[in-house]
């Protein structure tokens, strides 16, 4: 995560590898925790989340929109924990 958005209808900015993207967060429980200051963010934080990516063909090329459907874990920056991949 690069930049959280604390106002309604603002998109959050995330990094994934070398690229960045903006996403809406639809997880109402997570957003309520953010509003109540139960979630605090710092440099290098990450979210493990269920993400929907929509691809649309436009005249100028493909466009992608991202939606965070559910935040499963907020991982604080600077931790050395390995994120489980959920593989069998």
QUIZI-V852227 format. One record per backbone hydrogen bond with DSSP energy under -1.0 kcal/mol. NH is the residue of the N-H (numbers start at 1). CO is the residue of the C=O. Records with the same first field share a line. If there is no record, write none. Layout:
NH: CO, CO
//
This chain:
2: 13
3: 13
10: 7
12: 23
13: 3
14: 21
16: 19
19: 16
21: 14
23: 12
24: 66
26: 68
28: 26
31: 27
32: 28
33: 29
34: 30
35: 31
36: 32
37: 34
38: 33
45: 42
46: 75
48: 73
50: 70
52: 67
54: 65
56: 63
58: 61
61: 58
63: 56
65: 54
67: 52
68: 24
69: 50
70: 50
72: 48
73: 48
75: 46
79: 76
//
